[in-house]
Amino acid sequence: MSEHHTDWPSRWLQHSLGYVAKDLSLFSAALTHRSAASRNNNERLEFLGDAVLNMLVADLLYSRFPEADEGHLSRLRASLVSAEPLAGLAQRLGLGKELKLGCGELKTGGFQRQSILADALEATIGAVYLDGGFDAARELVNRIWMPLVEASPPAYALKDSKTRLQEWLQSRGLVLPLYVVENVEGEPHAQHFTVRCEVAALKAATSGEGSSRRRAEQEAAQRALEKIEGRS
């Protein structure tokens, strides 16, 4: 934690979020990691903010993409509220500099850690919801997340490689791929898989590797898709 100014966190709220708080104690808690306080930390607010954020992003996507089906909306929401985009938004808002962390987290750069940033942003949304109500939380989420929504990838890109490969083959009446485990190495707790993906339409096989069978299958399917795209 850097040295906080006397009006922490109100100045940050106004400058970065455009929000004027009624109860600053909510936001002090939202920006306090459990390593810095055993009681007045952001864990409860993070729990609340997670639920509020999921609801508001779902509402935003429902309005923005009237033709999208439930599967696309679910995948899109998951891509917008996972730890990586949350942490990225938190960094752009300068949230890390406002965090109150314990000595251990400070020494290990906790103010840059993805999970800590993501949780703190969710906690801040929970605080806005309690402090200003549902409409205030909606206005904030819509403003911050709209650029991400506008830049969202097309529906097919949100599907995993195995699903995309299967749908491509099915749409053309072709035989579905066959996945074969070629090799498993390592101890049970640290195994490494090699999987072959056989696609009859390609008259060739691709392979993938990963720390689980599923990951290896996904990589093999992705390589098959790349071969298909290279031929089109």
Residue pairs with C-beta under 8 A, 6 or more apart in sequence:
1 36
1 99
1 100
1 101
1 106
1 111
2 97
4 98
4 100
5 11
8 28
8 98
9 24
9 27
9 28
9 31
9 98
10 20
10 21
10 24
10 27
12 94
12 95
12 97
12 98
13 19
13 20
13 21
13 27
14 20
16 93
16 94
16 95
17 93
17 124
17 128
17 140
18 143
19 128
19 132
19 136
19 140
21 27
21 127
21 131
22 131
22 132
23 130
23 131
26 45
26 127
26 130
26 131
27 124
27 127
27 131
28 40
28 100
29 40
29 41
29 42
29 45
29 123
29 127
30 42
30 45
30 49
30 120
30 123
30 124
30 126
30 127
31 42
31 95
31 98
31 99
31 100
31 120
31 123
31 124
32 40
32 41
32 42
32 99
32 100
33 41
33 42
33 99
33 100
33 101
33 102
33 105
33 110
33 116
33 120
34 41
34 42
34 43
35 101
35 102
35 103
35 104
35 105
35 110
36 100
36 101
36 102
36 105
37 100
42 119
42 120
42 123
43 119
43 123
44 126
45 122
45 123
45 124
45 126
45 127
45 130
46 119
46 120
46 122
46 123
46 126
47 126
48 126
48 129
48 130
49 121
49 122
49 123
49 124
49 125
49 126
49 127
49 129
50 81
50 122
50 126
52 125
52 126
52 129
52 137
52 141
53 81
53 122
53 125
53 141
54 77
54 81
56 137
56 138
56 141
56 142
57 77
57 80
57 81
57 141
57 145
58 73
58 77
59 138
60 141
60 142
60 145
60 146
60 149
61 68
61 73
61 76
61 77
61 80
61 149
62 73
64 149
65 72
65 73
65 76
68 76
68 155
72 155
72 158
75 155
75 158
75 159
76 152
76 155
76 158
79 85
79 152
79 153
79 158
80 145
80 148
80 149
80 152
83 114
83 115
83 118
84 114
85 148
86 117
86 118
86 121
86 122
87 114
87 115
87 117
87 118
87 121
89 121
89 144
89 145
89 148
90 96
90 117
90 118
90 120
90 121
91 112
91 117
93 121
93 144
95 117
95 120
95 121
95 124
96 111
96 112
96 117
97 111
99 110
99 111
99 116
99 120
101 110
101 111
101 116
104 110
105 111
105 113
105 116
110 116
111 117
125 137
125 140
125 141
128 136
128 137
128 140
129 136
129 137
156 164
159 167
160 218
160 221
161 218
161 219
161 221
161 222
161 225
162 177
162 217
162 218
162 221
164 221
164 225
165 177
165 197
165 199
165 221
165 224
165 225
165 228
166 176
166 177
168 225
168 228
169 175
169 176
169 177
169 199
169 201
170 176
172 201
174 200
174 201
175 199
175 200
175 201
177 197
177 198
177 199
177 221
177 224
178 197
178 198
179 195
179 196
179 197
179 198
179 217
179 220
180 195
180 196
180 198
181 193
181 194
181 195
181 213
181 216
182 194
182 195
182 196
182 207
183 193
183 194
184 191
184 192
184 193
184 194
185 191
185 192
186 192
190 211
191 211
191 212
192 209
192 210
192 211
193 209
193 210
193 211
193 212
193 213
193 215
193 216
194 207
194 208
194 209
194 216
195 207
195 208
195 209
195 210
195 213
195 216
195 217
195 219
195 220
196 205
196 206
196 207
196 220
197 205
197 206
197 207
197 208
197 217
197 220
197 221
197 223
197 224
198 205
199 205
199 206
199 224
202 224
202 227
202 228
204 227
206 220
206 221
206 223
206 224
206 227
207 220
207 223
208 215
208 216
208 217
208 218
208 219
208 220
208 221
208 222
208 223
209 216
209 219
210 216
210 217
210 218
210 219
